[in-house]
């Protein structure tokens, strides 16, 4: 036989690699080390909490009466804006990408406009959206959509364009229609790239929500950061930043878990190619 064993030299058959036993604690170790470095910097250089609070100062800020409920309310407001905007950008970006990948003339006409819109600094659009749409949730959601939309379109189009020619010929030989080919062949093959777009867009959605809230300080963690900075409550501002980081990381790894659950074959293919 040509292939005598699928196990690489030095590996034990049926036993997981040693590094996998460290896969779970490694993120905790990384977080602990960074928190320790943060605390050491503030302690060694005796930095005032007004400029750089230590982790203990941030925890003390959380313990103040009523602070937990206040941050929970602001976090839920930011989460609402993030999820609504991200969902619209995800679905709309997918539909637009399919249309652009299907009709080349539409792509040539629309892509320069999309690139130009994406090149506009979104921070400059935020005040204008408030003028156009008011002080409610609408301008915040629109800003999130504008930030997340283009990465979703580009990633989905890249995935649709990467379908092997052999699969297209197979679908044609089975007399599949254009939309059957999309549903059965091109979209499933494009799913890994689509998930790349989702993972890129989720942190951008949180950033867009915060940018909108800083320009429209009525609700959300962005407004909490603005108010805390104005009142020189730097530990509270850092606490809001920590919450935003946790929220963004949680959404990111939720999509990673969904990708691993839906696309186990994608990891197998990439492993074989490696």
TALINTA-V564929 format. One record per pair of residues at least 12 apart in sequence whose ideal C-beta (glycine too) atoms are under 7 Angstrom apart, sorted by sequence separation. I is the first residue (numbers start at 1). J is the second residue. D is the distance in whole Angstrom. If there is no record, write none. Layout:
i->I j->J d->D
i->I j->J d->D
This chain:
i->42 j->54 d->4
i->210 j->222 d->4
i->214 j->226 d->5
i->225 j->237 d->5
i->228 j->240 d->7
i->129 j->142 d->6
i->168 j->181 d->7
i->171 j->184 d->7
i->209 j->222 d->7
i->129 j->143 d->6
i->171 j->185 d->5
i->39 j->54 d->5
i->225 j->240 d->5
i->38 j->54 d->7
i->39 j->55 d->5
i->224 j->240 d->5
i->38 j->55 d->6
i->126 j->143 d->6
i->168 j->185 d->7
i->125 j->143 d->7
i->167 j->185 d->5
i->221 j->240 d->5
i->35 j->55 d->5
i->122 j->143 d->6
i->125 j->146 d->7
i->163 j->185 d->6
i->167 j->189 d->7
i->221 j->243 d->6
i->163 j->186 d->5
i->221 j->244 d->6
i->122 j->146 d->6
i->122 j->147 d->5
i->160 j->186 d->5
i->163 j->189 d->5
i->162 j->189 d->7
i->162 j->190 d->7
i->159 j->189 d->7
i->160 j->190 d->5
i->159 j->190 d->3
i->162 j->193 d->7
i->118 j->150 d->4
i->159 j->191 d->7
i->159 j->192 d->7
i->156 j->190 d->6
i->159 j->193 d->3
i->210 j->244 d->6
i->158 j->193 d->5
i->159 j->194 d->5
i->114 j->150 d->6
i->156 j->193 d->7
i->155 j->193 d->5
i->156 j->194 d->5
i->206 j->244 d->6
i->114 j->153 d->7
i->155 j->194 d->6
i->155 j->196 d->5
i->156 j->197 d->6
i->206 j->247 d->6
i->155 j->197 d->3
i->206 j->248 d->4
i->152 j->197 d->5
i->155 j->200 d->7
i->203 j->248 d->5
i->151 j->197 d->5
i->202 j->248 d->7
i->151 j->200 d->5
i->152 j->201 d->6
i->202 j->251 d->5
i->203 j->252 d->6
i->151 j->201 d->5
i->202 j->252 d->5
i->148 j->201 d->4
i->151 j->204 d->7
i->199 j->252 d->6
i->202 j->255 d->6
i->89 j->144 d->7
i->81 j->137 d->6
i->85 j->141 d->5
i->89 j->145 d->5
i->93 j->149 d->5
i->97 j->153 d->5
i->101 j->157 d->5
i->148 j->204 d->5
i->199 j->255 d->6
i->84 j->141 d->5
i->88 j->145 d->5
i->92 j->149 d->7
i->96 j->153 d->6
i->100 j->157 d->6
i->147 j->204 d->5
i->148 j->205 d->5
i->198 j->255 d->5
i->199 j->256 d->7
i->86 j->144 d->6
i->94 j->152 d->7
i->147 j->205 d->7
i->81 j->140 d->4
i->85 j->144 d->3
i->89 j->148 d->4
i->93 j->152 d->3
i->97 j->156 d->3
i->101 j->160 d->4
i->81 j->141 d->6
i->85 j->145 d->5
i->89 j->149 d->5
i->93 j->153 d->5
i->97 j->157 d->5
i->101 j->161 d->6
i->147 j->207 d->7
i->148 j->208 d->7
i->195 j->255 d->7
i->144 j->205 d->5
i->147 j->208 d->4
i->82 j->144 d->6
i->86 j->148 d->6
i->90 j->152 d->6
i->94 j->156 d->6
i->81 j->144 d->6
i->85 j->148 d->7
i->89 j->152 d->6
i->93 j->156 d->6
i->97 j->160 d->7
i->144 j->208 d->4
i->195 j->259 d->4
i->143 j->208 d->5
i->144 j->209 d->6
i->143 j->211 d->6
i->140 j->209 d->6
i->143 j->212 d->4
i->192 j->263 d->6
i->140 j->212 d->4
i->191 j->263 d->6
i->139 j->212 d->6
i->140 j->213 d->6
i->192 j->266 d->5
i->140 j->216 d->6
i->139 j->216 d->6
i->135 j->216 d->6
i->135 j->218 d->6
i->98 j->182 d->7
i->126 j->211 d->6
i->130 j->215 d->6
i->122 j->208 d->7
i->126 j->212 d->6
i->130 j->216 d->5
i->123 j->211 d->6
i->127 j->215 d->5
i->122 j->211 d->7
i->126 j->215 d->4
i->90 j->198 d->7
i->89 j->201 d->6
i->86 j->201 d->7
i->86 j->202 d->7
i->86 j->205 d->4
i->85 j->205 d->6
i->82 j->205 d->5
i->85 j->208 d->7
i->82 j->206 d->6
i->85 j->209 d->7
i->82 j->209 d->5
i->81 j->209 d->4
i->78 j->209 d->5
i->81 j->212 d->7
i->78 j->213 d->7
i->81 j->220 d->7
i->77 j->219 d->4
i->78 j->220 d->4
i->77 j->220 d->4
i->78 j->221 d->5
i->78 j->222 d->7
i->74 j->219 d->7
i->74 j->220 d->6
i->75 j->221 d->6
i->74 j->221 d->5
i->74 j->224 d->5
i->75 j->243 d->6
i->79 j->247 d->7
i->71 j->243 d->6
i->75 j->247 d->7
i->61 j->235 d->4
i->60 j->235 d->7
i->61 j->236 d->5
i->58 j->235 d->5
i->62 j->239 d->6
i->57 j->235 d->4
i->61 j->239 d->5
i->58 j->238 d->5
i->53 j->234 d->5
i->58 j->239 d->5
i->50 j->232 d->6
i->53 j->235 d->4
i->51 j->234 d->7
i->50 j->234 d->6
i->58 j->242 d->7
i->49 j->234 d->6
i->53 j->238 d->5
i->49 j->235 d->6
